[in-house]
Amino acid sequence: MAAAALGASKVRTLIRLSEVCLARGVDSTQAGGALRRRRLSWLLAAGVAVLGGAGLLWWRASSQRPQYVTAAVTRGNVRRSVNTTGALNPVVTVQVGSYVSGPIKTLKCDFNTEVVVGQLCAQIDPVPFQLIVDQDRAEVGTAEAQLKKDQAALAYAKIAFERDSKLLAEGTVSQDTVDNDRSVRDQTTAQLGLDRATIVNKQAVLKAAEVNLAYTHIVSPVVGTVITRNIDVGQTVAASLQSPTLFLIGRDLTKMQVDTNVSEADVGAVRLGQDVVFTVQAFPGKTFRGKVTQIRRGPITVQNVVTYDAVVAVDNPDRLLFPGMTADTHVVIDEHDGVLRVPLPAVRFTPEGIGRERETAQAGGEGPAAGAGAAGTEDRGRARAEGGSGAEVESRPAGRRESGGGGSGEEARSGPGGEGRRRRWSEGRPEGRGEGRPEGRGAGRPEGRTAGRPGGRGRGTAERRGRVWVLSHGTLRPVAVTIGLDDGTLVEVSGKGLAPGDKVVVNEIKPGEQRQRAAPPNQQNQVLRQGGPRL
């Protein structure tokens, strides 16, 4: 019984073992497929991670590259000028006043009235003055009648004297009678002279009254246009203390002038006959022209600021310009036509890496060691300016002459000494240490700090050597140029390898900086992401 139970138990155990083995065989097959699928998923995840990391590295590398602001090279005119402001005025302005006092009776002229010489513009009430004229004329008549009366008395006195003189010879009359007749004759003759003087005096008074009467007519003394009118009908004019201005008449408004205020720093550049262009706010899109006709030497001092009046003659045939307009004038000091122009920052720009290495090379000291350091840092600066890996740096032996890197004026390296190497960076470049950097990073001016300023400071147009950086197909290329005239915004350049339409770099923006700088106006700007300059 026990053996039978043991046998049954073994049979059940064998059955269970067979079932377990069968189940494990099936599970092992399924487990192998899942493992393969897990391995494939891990491989895919690893590939995605590698690709993502590579993309991240590429993005970070590209984001570290500088950005350049460019502007196009153009051909046109470059004009240097002295900028001033002034006021338009008629060449001749006449203030018409009144010599006499009284109420305005009639008014014949108004604003903008065209007048000629002698034209009646206004009349003061003439009645009081006419009464004075009539009175003085009557007094003249009285004086003339008195003269005639005295002339008759003189004739009688002469006759009496002659008669008594004959009677005296006959002894009929006494000597005293004859002497009395002579005295009466002489007094009557003197009275005639007094009467004539009285007549002249009365006539003068009459004439003065007539003049005052004539002054009641306010007439135009010139041919011109009434600019202002300060009176109206019924208004009383009081001319007791000073002559009031009734009308302001501009003579021939087709010819006008601009009285400009030129500062004492710029007046030395202004000459007679120079061309002047100006604009007015009434016609912002129109440019007017004139010529300097007078430079008045009398100073005008306002709050310790000294200016001088430069008079500019202007033709105004269409009468578009009104008296009193404010003119923004530009006195042309020098002008070049049809030249290549670039923005002024373009001749000051140098890539950041090269500019920094130049400062290091110039500050390295004297002697052969310093010169060797300058030569070594040059290539390192160029390599750093490439923007990272993969940049091609041109290696230059110490005895070879550079061309195109620092302008046409660069010298060959002069042996092992450092002076020749440092001279390569100091000659043919815009200015001083760290010149040409973007704004805020050592940006410098071209040689001759004041040579490019308008207004006569450094007024010479002597040519200077410089360099611009042309961005072509993603590569920075230095071009040696000769710098000429500038107007404060654009500068004249000339040199081989530069043509209209080329893109010159005017600024460099580091990664992370806000793009708030832009090229000068009227220039075609373009911001490109590049890997750095290739020399």
C-alpha positions in Angstrom: 0.0 0.0 0.0 2.8 2.2 0.9 4.7 1.2 -2.2 1.6 2.0 -4.4 1.3 5.4 -2.8 5.0 6.0 -3.3 4.7 5.1 -7.0 1.7 7.3 -7.5 3.5 10.2 -5.9 6.5 9.7 -8.2 4.2 9.6 -11.2 2.7 12.9 -10.2 6.1 14.3 -9.6 7.3 13.3 -13.1 4.1 14.8 -14.6 4.8 18.0 -12.8 8.4 18.0 -13.9 7.4 17.5 -17.5 4.9 20.3 -17.3 7.4 22.6 -15.7 10.0 21.8 -18.4 7.5 22.3 -21.1 6.5 25.7 -19.6 10.1 26.7 -19.3 10.8 25.9 -22.9 8.0 28.1 -24.0 9.0 30.9 -21.6 12.7 30.7 -22.7 11.6 31.3 -26.3 9.5 34.3 -25.4 12.3 35.6 -23.1 14.8 35.5 -25.9 12.5 37.6 -28.2 11.9 40.2 -25.5 15.6 40.5 -24.7 16.4 41.1 -28.3 13.7 43.8 -28.4 15.1 45.4 -25.3 18.6 45.5 -26.7 17.3 47.1 -29.9 15.5 49.8 -27.8 18.6 50.5 -25.9 20.6 50.8 -29.1 18.1 53.2 -30.5 18.0 55.3 -27.3 21.8 55.5 -27.3 21.8 56.6 -30.9 19.3 59.3 -30.2 21.3 60.5 -27.2 24.5 60.6 -29.3 22.8 62.5 -32.0 21.2 64.9 -29.5 24.5 65.5 -27.8 26.2 66.2 -31.1 23.5 68.6 -32.1 23.8 70.3 -28.8 27.5 70.6 -29.1 27.1 72.0 -32.7 24.5 74.5 -31.5 26.7 75.7 -28.6 29.7 76.0 -31.0 27.7 77.9 -33.5 26.2 80.2 -30.8 29.7 81.2 -29.8 30.5 82.6 -33.2 30.4 86.3 -33.6 27.9 88.2 -35.6 28.8 91.0 -38.0 26.8 94.1 -39.0 27.6 95.0 -42.6 26.9 97.9 -44.9 27.2 98.1 -48.7 29.9 100.1 -50.4 28.3 102.8 -52.5 29.4 105.4 -55.1 28.3 109.0 -54.8 29.2 112.4 -53.3 30.9 113.1 -50.1 30.5 116.6 -48.7 32.1 118.3 -45.7 30.1 121.2 -44.4 29.7 123.6 -41.5 26.2 123.1 -40.0 24.5 126.2 -38.6 21.0 127.6 -38.1 19.8 130.9 -39.3 16.7 133.0 -40.0 15.5 134.2 -43.4 15.2 137.9 -43.8 14.6 140.3 -46.7 17.7 141.9 -48.0 16.2 145.4 -47.1 13.5 145.8 -44.4 11.9 149.2 -44.0 10.1 150.2 -40.8 7.4 152.7 -41.8 6.5 155.0 -38.8 4.7 158.2 -38.1 6.2 161.7 -37.5 2.9 163.2 -36.2 0.3 162.0 -33.7 -3.4 161.5 -34.2 -6.1 159.0 -34.9 -5.9 156.7 -38.0 -8.6 157.9 -40.4 -8.1 155.6 -43.4 -6.1 152.4 -44.0 -5.1 151.5 -47.5 -2.5 148.7 -47.0 -2.9 145.3 -45.3 -0.6 142.2 -44.8 1.1 141.0 -48.0 0.1 144.1 -49.9 2.4 144.9 -52.8 3.4 148.5 -52.7 5.3 151.0 -54.8 7.2 154.2 -53.9 4.8 156.9 -52.7 1.7 154.6 -52.4 -0.7 155.7 -49.6 -0.9 153.1 -46.9 -2.7 155.0 -44.1 -3.8 158.5 -43.2 -4.0 160.2 -39.9 -6.9 162.6 -39.3 -5.6 165.8 -41.1 -8.2 168.3 -39.7 -6.1 169.7 -36.8 -3.1 170.1 -39.0 -5.1 171.7 -41.7 -6.3 174.4 -39.2 -2.8 175.2 -38.3 -1.9 175.5 -42.0 -4.7 178.0 -42.5 -3.8 180.1 -39.5 -0.1 180.3 -40.6 -1.2 181.1 -44.1 -3.3 184.1 -42.7 -0.3 185.3 -40.7 1.8 185.3 -43.9 -0.9 187.4 -45.6 -0.8 189.9 -42.7 2.9 190.2 -42.9 2.7 190.9 -46.6 0.1 193.6 -46.1 2.2 195.3 -43.5 5.1 195.3 -45.9 3.0 197.1 -48.5 1.9 199.7 -45.9 5.4 200.4 -44.9 6.5 200.7 -48.6 3.9 203.5 -49.0 5.1 205.3 -45.9 8.6 205.1 -47.2 7.6 206.7 -50.5 6.0 209.6 -48.6 9.0 210.0 -46.3 11.3 210.3 -49.4 9.1 212.9 -51.0 8.8 215.0 -47.7 12.6 214.9 -47.3 13.3 216.0 -50.8 10.8 218.9 -50.6 12.0 220.1 -47.2 15.6 220.0 -48.4 14.7 222.5 -51.2 12.9 224.7 -48.8 15.8 224.7 -46.5 18.0 226.1 -49.3 15.5 229.0 -49.7 15.4 229.5 -46.0 11.7 228.7 -45.6 12.1 225.7 -43.2 14.5 225.1 -40.5 17.3 222.5 -40.4 15.5 220.5 -37.7 12.5 219.9 -40.1 14.8 218.5 -42.7 16.6 216.3 -40.1 13.3 214.9 -38.9 12.3 214.1 -42.5 15.5 212.2 -43.0 14.9 210.2 -39.8 11.4 209.3 -40.8 12.7 208.1 -44.2 15.5 205.9 -42.7 13.1 204.4 -40.1 10.6 203.5 -42.8 13.4 201.9 -44.9 14.4 199.8 -41.8 10.8 198.8 -41.2 10.6 197.4 -44.7 13.5 195.1 -43.9 11.7 194.0 -40.8 8.5 193.3 -42.7 10.3 191.2 -45.2 12.0 189.2 -42.4 8.6 188.7 -40.8 7.2 187.4 -44.0 10.0 184.9 -44.4 9.4 183.7 -40.8 5.7 183.4 -41.3 6.2 181.5 -44.5 8.6 179.1 -42.7 6.0 178.4 -40.0 3.4 177.9 -42.8 5.7 175.4 -44.5 6.3 173.5 -41.2 2.5 173.2 -40.8 2.2 172.0 -44.4 4.9 169.4 -43.7 3.1 168.1 -40.7 -0.1 168.0 -42.7 1.7 166.0 -45.4 3.0 163.6 -42.7 -0.6 162.6 -42.0 -0.3 160.6 -45.2 1.7 157.4 -44.4 3.2 156.3 -47.7 5.6 153.5 -48.8 9.2 154.6 -49.3 10.2 151.5 -51.3 8.9 148.9 -53.7 8.1 145.8 -51.7 5.6 143.8 -49.7 3.9 144.7 -46.4 5.1 142.1 -44.0 3.4 143.4 -40.8 0.8 145.9 -40.0 0.6 147.3 -36.4 -2.3 149.7 -36.7 -6.0 149.8 -37.5 -8.7 152.4 -38.3 -9.5 154.5 -35.2 -6.3 153.7 -33.4 -4.5 156.8 -32.1 -0.8 157.1 -33.0 1.3 158.8 -30.3 4.6 160.1 -31.7 5.6 162.5 -29.0 8.5 160.5 -27.6 9.5 158.2 -30.5 8.2 157.3 -33.9 6.0 154.2 -33.7 6.3 151.5 -36.3 3.1 151.3 -38.3 4.2 149.0 -41.2 7.1 146.6 -41.9 7.8 146.5 -45.6 10.3 144.0 -47.1 11.9 145.2 -50.3 11.8 142.7 -53.2 11.1 139.4 -51.5 12.4 137.6 -54.6 15.9 138.3 -53.2 16.4 137.2 -49.6 19.2 136.4 -47.2 19.9 133.9 -44.4 21.6 135.4 -41.3 23.4 132.3 -39.9 25.0 132.0 -36.5 28.5 130.4 -37.1 30.4 129.4 -34.0 33.8 130.8 -33.4 35.3 127.3 -33.9 33.9 127.0 -37.4 34.0 130.6 -38.7 37.6 130.1 -39.8 36.5 127.6 -42.5 33.8 129.9 -44.0 34.8 131.9 -47.0 33.1 134.3 -49.3 31.5 132.7 -52.3 31.1 129.2 -50.8 28.0 127.3 -51.7 25.3 126.8 -49.1 22.4 124.4 -49.0 19.6 124.7 -46.5 16.2 123.4 -45.7 13.2 124.9 -43.9 10.5 123.1 -41.9 7.8 124.3 -44.3 9.3 122.3 -47.2 11.2 119.4 -45.6 11.6 117.6 -48.9 13.0 120.6 -50.8 16.6 121.9 -50.7 17.4 125.5 -51.3 20.8 126.9 -52.4 22.7 130.1 -51.9 26.2 131.6 -51.5 28.0 133.3 -48.7 28.1 137.0 -49.5 29.3 138.5 -46.2 30.9 137.5 -42.9 30.3 140.1 -40.3 33.1 140.6 -37.9 30.9 141.8 -35.1 30.6 139.1 -32.4 27.2 138.0 -31.1 27.6 136.8 -27.5 24.8 134.9 -25.8 25.5 133.2 -22.4 29.3 133.3 -23.1 28.8 131.6 -26.5 30.3 133.7 -29.3 28.9 133.4 -32.8 29.3 135.4 -36.0 26.7 136.3 -38.6 27.5 134.8 -42.0 25.1 136.3 -44.6 23.9 133.9 -47.3 22.2 135.4 -50.4 19.3 133.3 -51.7 17.1 133.6 -54.8 13.4 133.3 -54.1 11.7 133.7 -57.5 8.6 131.6 -56.5 8.4 133.3 -53.1 8.3 130.0 -51.3 10.5 131.4 -48.5 8.9 133.7 -46.0 10.7 136.1 -43.7 11.5 134.7 -40.3 11.7 131.1 -41.3 14.3 129.0 -39.5 16.9 127.6 -42.0 19.0 124.6 -41.3 22.1 125.6 -43.3 25.1 123.7 -44.4 28.1 125.7 -45.7 29.9 123.4 -48.1 33.6 123.4 -47.2 34.7 120.6 -49.6 33.0 118.1 -51.8 34.1 115.1 -53.9 31.8 113.7 -56.5 31.5 110.1 -57.7 33.7 108.4 -55.2 33.5 105.1 -53.3 31.9 105.6 -49.8 31.7 103.4 -46.8 30.3 104.2 -43.3 32.8 105.8 -41.0 32.8 102.9 -38.5 34.0 100.6 -41.3 37.5 102.2 -41.3 37.6 101.9 -37.5 36.6 98.3 -37.3 39.0 95.5 -36.5 37.9 91.9 -35.5 38.0 91.5 -31.7 40.7 88.9 -31.5 43.1 90.7 -33.8 42.6 94.0 -32.0 43.3 92.4 -28.6 46.5 90.7 -29.9 47.7 94.0 -31.3 47.3 95.7 -27.9 49.4 92.8 -26.4 52.0 93.1 -29.1 52.3 96.9 -28.7 52.4 96.7 -24.9 55.0 94.0 -24.8 58.0 96.3 -24.3 61.3 96.9 -26.2 64.0 94.7 -27.5 64.2 91.4 -29.4 62.2 89.5 -26.9 59.3 91.8 -27.2 59.5 91.7 -31.0 59.4 87.9 -30.9 56.4 88.0 -28.6 54.6 90.3 -31.0 55.3 88.0 -33.9 54.1 85.0 -31.9 50.9 86.7 -30.7 50.0 87.7 -34.2 49.3 84.2 -35.4 47.7 83.3 -32.1 45.4 86.3 -32.5 44.5 85.3 -36.0 43.9 81.7 -34.8 41.7 82.9 -32.0 39.8 85.2 -34.4 38.9 82.1 -36.5 36.3 81.3 -33.9 37.3 77.8 -32.9 38.4 74.5 -34.4 38.8 73.9 -38.1 40.1 77.5 -38.9 42.9 77.8 -41.3 45.7 80.1 -40.2 48.2 81.3 -42.7 51.7 81.1 -41.3 54.1 83.9 -42.4 57.9 83.7 -41.9 59.5 86.6 -40.1 61.3 87.9 -43.2 58.3 88.0 -45.6 56.4 91.2 -46.4 52.8 91.4 -45.4 50.2 92.4 -48.0 46.7 93.3 -47.3 46.7 92.6 -43.6 47.4 96.1 -42.3 47.0 98.4 -45.2 49.3 99.3 -48.0 51.7 101.0 -45.7 52.9 97.9 -43.7 56.6 97.3 -43.6 58.6 94.1 -44.0 59.7 92.6 -40.8 63.2 93.7 -40.0 65.1 90.8 -38.6 64.9 89.4 -35.1 64.3 92.8 -33.4 60.9 93.7 -32.1 60.8 97.3 -33.6 60.1 96.1 -37.1 57.4 93.8 -36.0 55.6 96.3 -33.9 55.8 98.8 -36.8 53.8 96.4 -38.9 50.8 97.0 -36.6 51.3 100.7 -36.1 51.6 101.7 -39.7 48.7 101.7 -42.1 46.1 101.3 -39.4 43.3 103.7 -38.3 44.7 104.8 -35.0 46.5 103.9 -31.7 46.1 100.9 -29.5 43.1 98.7 -29.8 41.7 100.8 -32.7 38.8 99.7 -34.7 37.1 97.7 -32.0 33.3 97.8 -32.0 31.6 100.4 -29.9 32.6 100.3 -26.3 35.7 98.0 -27.0 38.4 100.5 -27.9 36.9 101.9 -31.0 39.3 104.6 -32.4 39.2 107.3 -34.9 41.2 107.4 -38.2 44.6 109.0 -38.1 44.3 112.7 -37.3 41.5 112.8 -34.7 40.1 116.0 -36.0 40.8 115.5 -39.7 37.4 113.9 -40.3 35.3 116.4 -38.4 33.2 118.9 -40.4 33.4 122.5 -39.6 37.0 123.2 -40.2 38.8 121.5 -37.4 41.5 119.7 -39.2 40.2 121.0 -42.5 42.8 119.4 -44.7 41.9 116.6 -47.0 45.2 114.8 -46.8 45.0 111.1 -47.7 45.3 108.6 -44.9 45.9 104.9 -45.0 43.5 102.5 -43.4 41.8 99.2 -43.8 38.3 97.8 -44.1 37.0 94.3 -43.7 34.9 92.8 -46.5 32.6 90.0 -45.8 32.5 87.7 -48.9 30.9 84.2 -48.9 31.2 84.0 -45.1 34.8 85.0 -45.0 36.3 88.2 -43.7 38.8 89.7 -46.1 41.0 92.8 -45.2 41.3 95.4 -47.9 43.9 98.2 -47.7 42.3 101.5 -48.6 43.2 105.2 -48.8 40.9 107.3 -46.6 39.8 110.6 -48.0 37.1 113.1 -47.3 34.3 112.3 -44.8 31.1 114.1 -43.8 30.8 112.6 -40.3 28.7 109.6 -41.6 30.3 108.4 -44.8 33.9 108.5 -45.7 35.6 108.4 -49.1 37.9 105.3 -49.7 39.9 104.1 -52.6 41.9 100.9 -53.0 42.2 97.7 -55.0 39.8 94.9 -54.2 36.9 97.2 -53.3 33.9 97.8 -55.5 30.4 99.1 -55.2 28.1 96.6 -53.6 30.7 94.9 -51.4 29.7 94.3 -47.9 32.0 95.9 -45.4 31.8 95.2 -41.6 30.9 98.1 -39.4 30.4 96.3 -36.1 30.8 93.0 -34.4 28.3 91.6 -31.9 29.5 89.0 -29.4 27.2 86.1 -28.5 24.8 87.1 -25.8 25.0 90.8 -26.5 21.8 92.6 -27.4 21.6 93.5 -31.1 21.0 97.1 -30.5 23.7 98.5 -32.7 23.0 99.1 -36.4 24.9 100.5 -39.3 24.5 104.2 -40.3 21.2 105.3 -42.0 20.7 104.9 -45.7 22.9 101.8 -45.8 21.9 98.3 -46.5 22.6 96.4 -43.3 23.0 92.7 -42.9 23.7 90.6 -39.8 25.4 87.2 -40.6 26.6 84.5 -38.3 30.1 83.4 -39.2 32.9 81.4 -37.7 35.4 84.3 -37.6 37.8 85.9 -40.1 40.0 83.8 -42.3 43.2 85.5 -43.4 
